Amino acid sequence: MKKQMDNIGSKQNTGLSKLCLSGFIFSIMPPALLILCFIIPGGFYALPAVLIIPPLLGILLSIAGLVTAGRKGNRGKGFGIAGIALPVIAFTVIFIILAPILSEMSRTNKMLAQNEMYALGYMGKSLNTEYDVSQYMIPEGYDFNSLNITISDTELEAYCESKLEKIDNKTDKSIRGVFQTYSFLVIRSDKLNVWLESNSPNGFYYHDGYAYICYPTRGMENMIVSEPLAVYKDPSDKFVVITNCNDYKVIAEFFE
């Protein structure tokens, strides 16, 4: 009789572990949920939760299932092992893929932060074009090195203090500030080539025969794009001015 009771108990204990099965199901849910994220409007914003929460639940349930299955003698340990292994393998593969991408993003963020033009913003369509600012524009082929001009830090600071309403940043080559709500970056012409090496290795580009410059910024989908800024020179040839100002009236007033 006792032997028959033991056999009955043994059969009851060999049932499938629901925890192991649940853990396995949660572990394989992300691919199906990913498809839904791209089908349902606005589902893209749920991607982080979809990729992280179900696998973690799968691992926890699978661990709990293996522990209880071992104690009770339930079946389904294979589901529990798979419920742990699949997310771990998936996370490892994702990390291997994302590591270089994250590293490149970090490098790019550092590059953008160090670029002195990054804070200048955007330049819109030109305003008040009846004002003639051509005398301040830099014509194609203009060579500041041939002028043999030397400018001191004191001269740079004095010039910017007389022109800018507010100074945001200073270096030994340039000073950035604000004039009539527009951003202006003033660079010593004798240090222009060194400054370009760090901030715009491709140098100036020319439109209608006059200089402009591109600076890197983040565009749609977080991609790095180039935006144009205007480039002028002080009549003394001592200073190069890069600005997001699109108002010729303001430019004329700046150089008065």
Phi, psi and omega in degrees: 000314180298320179297321179293321179295321179296321180295320179296316179296323180295319180294323180292326182282350181268019177290161182288133179289117180291328179294317178298316181295317179297318179299318179296317181297315178297325182292331182259007181288325187310316180302317179292320180292327178299317179299317179296324180299326181274345179269315183283131177303129180080001181293340181303326183290345180270359184306312181302316180294320181296322184279340186251311189294308181301315178299321179295318176298320179299317179296313182296315179294322180293320178297313179298321179295319179294321180296312182288326179294322179294326181281323184263350181077024180285158175275171176100014180297331178298320176297319181295317179296315179296323180296335176270316186293317184299310178297321180298316178296317181297315180296322180295315179296316180299318180297318180298322180286318187279335184306309179293328179294315179295323178296318179293322178296320178296317179296319180294317178299321178294319180297316180295319182295327182277342182285122186289343179273347187302326184275000184282341178081205188252154176248122181272194179294140185299139180243155177051050184288356176288344175281132182269110179247014184299331181294341180261349180285153181261114182287155180300135179089000181293129186244106179291331182296328182289348182279340179055046179261138175241130182240139178266164176299324181296318179297318179299313181296317181296319179297312183292324178293332179278339185256318188270144177278336181208137179251127183260325186206143180230141168224180180286347181250337188207162175222133180248138179200197186233139173222118181051049177074353179264152178271135179230133177243116183257125184240138173296128183293333179284349178246011186299314182297320178294319179296318180298322180303324182273330188247332180205078183305333180280355177072206180278156165242163188235136177231126184056030175088001182237155188282141168225170179219149178253141175236150182279140175209176180265129179252208180299144179059028174064020178277153178276124179234167179251135179241141181277147172229151180280147178236130178230171174228145174292146180306337179283350184068008182276337187225139174255135184240123176249131186212157173266006181290126179250010183255110183297331177296317179294320179299314179299320179291326179298318185270357179295000000 
